[in-house]
Amino acid sequence: MFTTIANIWKVSDLRNRILFTLLMILVFRIGSFIPVPNVNAKALAEIGENPIFGMLNTFSGGALQNFSIFAMSITPYITASIIVQLLGMGVLKKFEEWQKEGEAGRKKLAQITRYGTIVLGMIQAFGLSVTFNNQLPGLITDTSWTGYALITLTLTAGTAFLMWLGEQITEKGIGNGISILIFAGIIAGVERGARTIYETWFYNQDQLGMSFVKLGILIVGIVLLIAAIVFVQQGVRRIPVQYAKRVVGRKMYGGQSTHIPLKVNAAGVIPVIFASSLLMFPVTVAQFLPSNAVTDWIHSRLAFGQPLYVAFEVILIIFFTYFYTFVQINPVQLSDGMKKNGGFIPGIRPGKPTELFITRVMNRITLSGALFLAAIASMPVVFMSATGLNLFFGGTGLLIVVGVALETMKQVESQLLQRHYKGFIRK
């Protein structure tokens, strides 16, 4: 491992990308402590163990607790991405056409996503400030419309800056920029989680023995969970493909054997992030609406950890896993591409039969990946019920951290292999 780390610093381009990424993460962490004007951030300490607050605070790396310029993190961007992708599923013809146009179409959709992020960011920023001030009078020191406008513009500008920061990391750094920022925010919460464990389990000196036993069980459980996540994330179903020989002029092409690698969890951590963002939306909206039968039902039934919340989370994760997998891997395009290049799956006729075969295989392995993601995402509820700890890191956070780390390692690996250096992953 140390040899591999040394190899990384020998490649100037890779070294510069990693240093750029670390610098952007440092900017993100510094911004998490810059307060928004007209806000008494200390009042947020009185909000208690609100599940929605805890979840949002985890993804923002503590920025929400400080009510800093990055308090909303990139939640509006994630919501805008969900809306744009869903509209591209036959809802809006123009969006569907852009999805099929390749790089040019993706640029147009990315631009619309940016505009949507600004609009949603302004709505969420205003709602966030009004809701928190209603629950904690005195949080907003200037309750005039100009005061709220300044807070709204500041929070929206912070989200827009984070969106730009993520794009810069993707372009000039290493890994997916948005995922890296979420990764950094969750990692920043490890210290708070360790402090919570210490204050809960080790405060009573008479029960130190049992506390150490609990800590040992927790560490073993985390290690086993990480191993399971890596096993599923690395799982691949290889479909063999044979290319027929063909003669073009005086040269012969084809004749080789290869395979189509279909990952068990091709969607990565995106379904979990999407599902969590959507489920937080109705509860967040209900918090700044007048109390009535509907809002009371939402608060009691759709709050984090409630059975209905867990059920909806499982359903949404399974849906987004299938949705995102088939957006990334189109069986029709795969089948047509193989047919045009003289490729075929042994025992399967080219064309429609090949498309149906690939779809059937993808349905089976995607279901396994979706159920695994749903089980991991449900673990925080079980964990908090069993231990009494109000930790919002749980399986979801661990899944995101491990998934982002694996994807980033693969990019580093490919950079090293291009220059004939050994990487982290042993084949």
Wavefront OBJ file of the C-alpha trace (Angstrom):
o trace
v 0.000 0.000 0.000
v 2.831 2.395 0.875
v 4.460 1.625 -2.487
v 1.195 2.513 -4.227
v 0.921 5.792 -2.324
v 4.492 6.598 -3.319
v 3.622 5.830 -6.963
v 0.762 8.332 -6.839
v 3.133 11.192 -6.093
v 5.399 10.190 -8.994
v 2.652 11.012 -11.511
v 2.516 14.808 -11.743
v -0.985 14.993 -13.286
v -2.466 12.653 -10.664
v -0.616 14.435 -7.863
v -1.976 17.806 -8.997
v -5.525 16.416 -9.231
v -5.382 15.004 -5.706
v -3.931 18.219 -4.283
v -6.616 20.257 -6.081
v -9.343 18.005 -4.626
v -7.930 18.338 -1.110
v -7.753 22.120 -1.522
v -11.417 22.270 -2.595
v -12.410 20.113 0.398
v -10.515 22.541 2.643
v -12.477 25.448 1.120
v -15.702 23.518 1.790
v -14.756 22.922 5.423
v -13.751 26.559 5.989
v -17.064 27.738 4.511
v -18.927 25.466 6.942
v -17.874 27.791 9.780
v -18.623 31.149 8.114
v -21.926 32.326 9.657
v -24.854 33.776 7.749
v -25.562 37.449 8.634
v -28.494 38.289 10.921
v -28.472 34.822 12.538
v -27.783 33.805 16.139
v -26.368 30.335 15.423
v -26.043 29.516 19.147
v -29.847 29.278 19.348
v -29.712 26.141 17.185
v -28.270 24.229 20.130
v -31.792 24.275 21.617
v -33.410 22.434 18.702
v -32.766 19.064 20.325
v -32.545 15.720 18.589
v -34.696 16.535 15.565
v -34.243 13.661 13.055
v -34.572 15.877 9.970
v -32.158 18.405 11.443
v -29.734 15.590 12.316
v -29.841 14.093 8.821
v -29.403 17.450 7.060
v -26.632 18.403 9.463
v -24.811 15.136 8.721
v -24.823 15.672 4.952
v -23.726 19.306 5.383
v -20.778 18.388 7.595
v -22.107 20.373 10.567
v -22.700 23.500 8.471
v -26.423 23.528 9.340
v -25.689 23.445 13.069
v -23.476 26.499 12.569
v -26.073 28.037 10.207
v -23.168 28.848 7.907
v -23.217 29.875 4.246
v -23.156 26.151 3.318
v -26.027 25.236 5.675
v -28.147 23.776 2.844
v -25.192 21.817 1.432
v -26.029 20.562 -2.086
v -29.521 19.294 -1.235
v -31.220 21.664 -3.762
v -28.871 20.390 -6.488
v -29.772 16.761 -5.710
v -33.496 17.592 -5.778
v -33.117 19.454 -9.094
v -31.208 16.486 -10.560
v -34.012 14.114 -9.532
v -36.667 16.326 -11.145
v -34.707 16.749 -14.413
v -34.015 13.016 -14.725
v -37.636 12.083 -13.992
v -38.874 14.618 -16.561
v -36.588 12.925 -19.090
v -38.452 9.634 -18.679
v -41.040 10.463 -21.324
v -42.685 13.302 -19.367
v -41.106 16.055 -21.474
v -40.197 15.104 -25.041
v -37.460 17.733 -25.242
v -35.704 16.388 -22.160
v -35.979 12.843 -23.523
v -34.416 13.950 -26.823
v -31.566 15.704 -25.008
v -30.828 12.542 -23.020
v -30.270 10.714 -26.316
v -28.051 13.410 -27.856
v -24.925 12.390 -25.953
v -22.544 15.020 -24.592
v -24.372 18.002 -26.164
v -27.688 16.922 -24.643
v -26.108 16.310 -21.239
v -24.718 19.854 -21.239
v -28.200 21.290 -21.859
v -29.707 19.175 -19.064
v -26.858 20.173 -16.754
v -27.584 23.838 -17.440
v -31.281 23.365 -16.635
v -30.281 21.513 -13.449
v -28.182 24.522 -12.413
v -31.106 26.914 -12.948
v -33.380 24.538 -11.031
v -30.857 24.419 -8.179
v -30.968 28.209 -7.814
v -34.790 28.297 -7.797
v -35.130 25.400 -5.339
v -32.281 26.827 -3.261
v -34.084 30.144 -2.800
v -37.323 28.390 -1.830
v -35.546 26.069 0.609
v -33.412 28.876 2.083
v -36.468 31.028 2.814
v -38.412 28.056 4.202
v -35.460 26.989 6.345
v -34.985 30.418 7.920
v -38.722 30.937 8.571
v -39.177 27.433 10.016
v -36.191 27.626 12.335
v -37.135 31.102 13.534
v -40.687 29.918 14.297
v -39.339 26.989 16.307
v -36.537 29.007 17.914
v -37.611 32.647 18.377
v -34.547 34.837 18.373
v -32.609 32.778 15.843
v -33.096 35.487 13.189
v -31.979 38.818 14.633
v -33.510 40.859 11.792
v -37.006 39.597 10.944
v -37.769 42.279 8.353
v -38.223 41.281 4.714
v -34.766 42.671 3.924
v -33.265 40.503 6.668
v -34.917 37.362 5.320
v -33.944 38.345 1.754
v -30.286 38.685 2.763
v -30.303 35.262 4.477
v -32.036 33.672 1.484
v -29.560 35.133 -1.005
v -26.583 34.153 1.171
v -27.696 30.525 1.596
v -28.560 30.223 -2.103
v -25.193 31.688 -3.073
v -23.514 29.149 -0.769
v -25.309 26.265 -2.484
v -24.465 27.661 -5.937
v -20.825 27.949 -4.916
v -20.807 24.329 -3.688
v -22.347 23.227 -6.988
v -19.568 25.048 -8.854
v -16.997 23.583 -6.462
v -18.250 20.068 -7.189
v -18.034 20.648 -10.938
v -14.467 21.915 -10.562
v -13.494 18.796 -8.606
v -15.022 16.571 -11.302
v -13.181 18.451 -14.052
v -9.813 19.220 -12.465
v -9.690 16.929 -9.432
v -10.259 13.249 -8.786
v -13.651 11.540 -8.429
v -17.200 12.858 -8.772
v -17.223 16.342 -7.251
v -20.717 16.255 -5.724
v -20.091 12.828 -4.186
v -16.728 14.003 -2.828
v -18.400 16.950 -1.054
v -21.026 14.670 0.506
v -18.193 12.288 1.485
v -16.284 15.147 3.151
v -19.391 16.287 5.026
v -20.092 12.804 6.419
v -16.461 12.235 7.408
v -16.506 15.562 9.250
v -19.332 14.148 11.401
v -17.246 11.218 12.672
v -15.812 13.377 15.459
v -19.320 14.363 16.595
v -20.360 10.697 16.523
v -17.354 9.669 18.623
v -18.173 12.414 21.131
v -21.798 11.219 21.333
v -20.672 7.631 21.980
v -18.287 8.788 24.707
v -20.891 10.960 26.439
v -23.550 8.218 26.247
v -21.580 5.083 27.071
v -18.526 6.252 29.015
v -20.028 9.016 31.134
v -20.958 6.565 33.897
v -17.646 5.314 35.327
v -19.348 2.352 37.052
v -20.243 0.724 33.705
v -16.933 1.089 31.875
v -16.612 -2.668 31.333
v -19.961 -2.942 29.564
v -19.203 0.233 27.589
v -16.009 -1.266 26.196
v -17.921 -4.429 25.243
v -20.494 -2.318 23.384
v -17.720 -0.374 21.652
v -16.010 -3.617 20.600
v -19.270 -4.992 19.159
v -19.846 -1.692 17.328
v -16.354 -1.731 15.759
v -16.704 -5.376 14.662
v -20.126 -4.594 13.190
v -18.758 -1.613 11.241
v -15.864 -3.695 9.868
v -18.234 -6.477 8.740
v -20.586 -3.922 7.200
v -17.724 -2.292 5.271
v -16.658 -5.732 4.002
v -20.228 -6.462 2.840
v -20.486 -3.077 1.093
v -17.163 -3.608 -0.720
v -18.206 -7.141 -1.725
v -21.482 -5.948 -3.282
v -20.013 -2.775 -4.818
v -17.300 -4.824 -6.530
v -19.693 -7.589 -7.643
v -19.906 -7.954 -11.441
v -21.884 -10.279 -13.730
v -19.866 -10.815 -16.904
v -21.860 -11.628 -20.032
v -19.587 -13.245 -22.666
v -19.579 -11.670 -26.141
v -18.064 -13.199 -29.278
v -17.217 -11.100 -32.336
v -17.367 -12.828 -35.703
v -14.459 -12.566 -38.139
v -14.967 -10.265 -41.101
v -12.721 -9.223 -43.942
v -12.483 -5.562 -44.985
v -10.200 -5.150 -47.992
v -7.071 -7.119 -47.189
v -7.493 -6.942 -43.417
v -9.401 -9.249 -41.083
v -11.295 -7.788 -38.152
v -13.062 -9.362 -35.163
v -12.802 -12.928 -34.033
v -11.984 -12.046 -30.404
v -13.916 -12.857 -27.242
v -14.794 -10.268 -24.624
v -17.526 -9.648 -22.053
v -20.051 -7.046 -20.866
v -19.438 -6.269 -17.156
v -22.790 -5.646 -15.430
v -22.314 -4.453 -11.848
v -24.592 -5.766 -9.104
v -24.961 -2.187 -7.874
v -24.398 -0.079 -10.986
v -26.306 2.858 -9.469
v -23.833 3.255 -6.584
v -25.019 5.478 -3.736
v -27.257 7.709 -5.891
v -30.547 5.867 -5.036
v -29.957 6.295 -1.295
v -29.199 10.015 -1.663
v -32.230 10.551 -3.918
v -34.588 8.618 -1.626
v -33.392 10.459 1.512
v -33.764 13.845 -0.193
v -37.312 13.129 -1.379
v -38.465 11.803 2.005
v -37.124 14.865 3.816
v -39.121 17.168 1.532
v -42.711 16.601 2.864
v -41.624 16.799 6.521
v -39.618 19.957 5.830
v -42.613 21.569 4.089
v -44.984 20.505 6.863
v -42.799 22.203 9.456
v -43.606 25.715 8.209
v -47.298 25.086 7.457
v -50.075 25.737 10.011
v -50.849 22.753 12.205
v -53.742 20.690 10.834
v -54.717 17.044 10.341
v -52.477 16.621 7.277
v -49.321 18.194 8.739
v -49.809 16.342 12.046
v -50.123 13.059 10.130
v -46.928 13.830 8.186
v -45.040 14.644 11.388
v -46.224 11.490 13.144
v -46.054 9.004 10.245
v -43.286 10.250 7.936
v -40.763 11.295 10.568
v -37.341 9.657 10.414
v -37.435 6.167 11.920
v -41.203 5.657 11.663
v -42.331 2.384 9.987
v -44.001 4.250 7.098
v -40.820 6.292 6.529
v -38.736 3.113 6.356
v -41.265 1.462 3.992
v -41.266 4.454 1.619
v -37.463 4.631 1.795
v -37.150 0.978 0.747
v -39.612 1.445 -2.141
v -37.886 4.625 -3.373
v -34.419 3.062 -3.164
v -35.539 0.069 -5.229
v -37.215 2.377 -7.768
v -34.211 4.703 -8.119
v -31.803 1.756 -8.325
v -33.663 0.362 -11.338
v -34.184 3.824 -12.815
v -30.567 4.933 -12.537
v -29.171 1.555 -13.651
v -31.232 1.506 -16.854
v -30.367 5.170 -17.501
v -26.673 4.261 -17.367
v -26.933 0.914 -19.194
v -29.420 0.803 -22.060
v -30.038 -2.807 -23.244
v -31.366 -1.570 -26.624
v -28.197 0.416 -27.332
v -25.991 -2.465 -26.160
v -27.806 -4.921 -28.412
v -27.706 -2.600 -31.447
v -24.026 -1.826 -30.887
v -23.090 -5.506 -30.768
v -25.159 -6.279 -33.867
v -23.544 -3.478 -35.893
v -20.059 -4.665 -34.942
v -20.732 -8.349 -35.613
v -20.908 -9.299 -31.934
v -23.246 -11.807 -30.316
v -23.793 -13.558 -27.006
v -23.122 -17.321 -27.423
v -26.441 -19.158 -27.651
v -28.472 -15.938 -28.081
v -29.568 -14.568 -31.455
v -28.586 -10.938 -32.232
v -31.215 -8.205 -32.110
v -34.352 -8.457 -29.969
v -33.429 -11.776 -28.240
v -30.108 -10.242 -27.121
v -31.916 -7.162 -25.797
v -34.377 -9.309 -23.823
v -31.560 -11.472 -22.440
v -29.562 -8.457 -21.222
v -32.710 -6.906 -19.723
v -33.536 -10.151 -17.886
v -30.016 -10.416 -16.448
v -30.032 -6.740 -15.417
v -33.406 -7.139 -13.697
v -32.113 -10.032 -11.597
v -28.809 -8.527 -10.483
v -30.280 -5.039 -9.994
v -32.895 -6.466 -7.623
v -30.107 -7.941 -5.493
v -28.283 -4.605 -5.435
v -31.483 -2.676 -4.667
v -32.432 -4.930 -1.747
v -28.913 -4.615 -0.356
v -29.066 -0.809 -0.579
v -32.487 -0.795 1.093
v -31.214 -3.018 3.930
v -28.172 -0.807 4.494
v -30.254 2.385 4.433
v -32.660 0.951 7.041
v -29.851 0.126 9.464
v -29.684 3.571 11.196
v -33.228 3.058 12.489
v -32.374 -0.385 13.871
v -29.061 0.873 15.247
v -30.573 3.844 17.093
v -33.372 1.672 18.508
v -30.894 -0.951 19.762
v -28.235 1.369 21.189
v -30.155 4.493 22.162
v -27.593 6.610 20.321
v -28.846 9.478 18.168
v -26.306 8.952 15.394
v -27.396 9.796 11.861
v -24.267 8.351 10.261
v -25.408 4.725 10.236
v -25.552 2.475 7.202
v -26.464 5.239 4.752
v -23.448 7.357 5.634
v -21.147 4.336 5.653
v -22.477 3.223 2.270
v -21.836 6.668 0.779
v -18.341 6.884 2.289
v -17.284 3.405 1.127
v -18.942 3.794 -2.288
v -17.302 7.165 -2.985
v -13.942 5.873 -1.722
v -14.128 2.856 -4.059
v -15.055 4.956 -7.088
v -12.272 7.429 -6.358
v -9.780 4.596 -5.907
v -10.772 3.189 -9.290
v -10.000 6.518 -10.943
v -6.615 6.632 -9.211
v -6.084 3.006 -10.251
v -6.763 3.739 -13.912
v -4.360 6.701 -13.831
v -1.624 4.506 -12.342
v -2.183 1.600 -14.733
v -1.879 3.934 -17.705
v 1.649 4.659 -16.535
v 2.483 1.017 -15.644
v 2.378 1.519 -11.875
v 0.711 -0.988 -9.564
v -2.472 0.253 -7.923
v -4.527 -0.535 -4.828
v -6.835 -3.131 -6.368
v -5.271 -6.520 -7.063
v -6.724 -8.345 -10.043
l 1 2 3 4 5 6 7 8 9 10 11 12 13 14 15 16 17 18 19 20 21 22 23 24 25 26 27 28 29 30 31 32 33 34 35 36 37 38 39 40 41 42 43 44 45 46 47 48 49 50 51 52 53 54 55 56 57 58 59 60 61 62 63 64 65 66 67 68 69 70 71 72 73 74 75 76 77 78 79 80 81 82 83 84 85 86 87 88 89 90 91 92 93 94 95 96 97 98 99 100 101 102 103 104 105 106 107 108 109 110 111 112 113 114 115 116 117 118 119 120 121 122 123 124 125 126 127 128 129 130 131 132 133 134 135 136 137 138 139 140 141 142 143 144 145 146 147 148 149 150 151 152 153 154 155 156 157 158 159 160 161 162 163 164 165 166 167 168 169 170 171 172 173 174 175 176 177 178 179 180 181 182 183 184 185 186 187 188 189 190 191 192 193 194 195 196 197 198 199 200 201 202 203 204 205 206 207 208 209 210 211 212 213 214 215 216 217 218 219 220 221 222 223 224 225 226 227 228 229 230 231 232 233 234 235 236 237 238 239 240 241 242 243 244 245 246 247 248 249 250 251 252 253 254 255 256 257 258 259 260 261 262 263 264 265 266 267 268 269 270 271 272 273 274 275 276 277 278 279 280 281 282 283 284 285 286 287 288 289 290 291 292 293 294 295 296 297 298 299 300 301 302 303 304 305 306 307 308 309 310 311 312 313 314 315 316 317 318 319 320 321 322 323 324 325 326 327 328 329 330 331 332 333 334 335 336 337 338 339 340 341 342 343 344 345 346 347 348 349 350 351 352 353 354 355 356 357 358 359 360 361 362 363 364 365 366 367 368 369 370 371 372 373 374 375 376 377 378 379 380 381 382 383 384 385 386 387 388 389 390 391 392 393 394 395 396 397 398 399 400 401 402 403 404 405 406 407 408 409 410 411 412 413 414 415 416 417 418 419 420 421 422 423 424 425 426 427
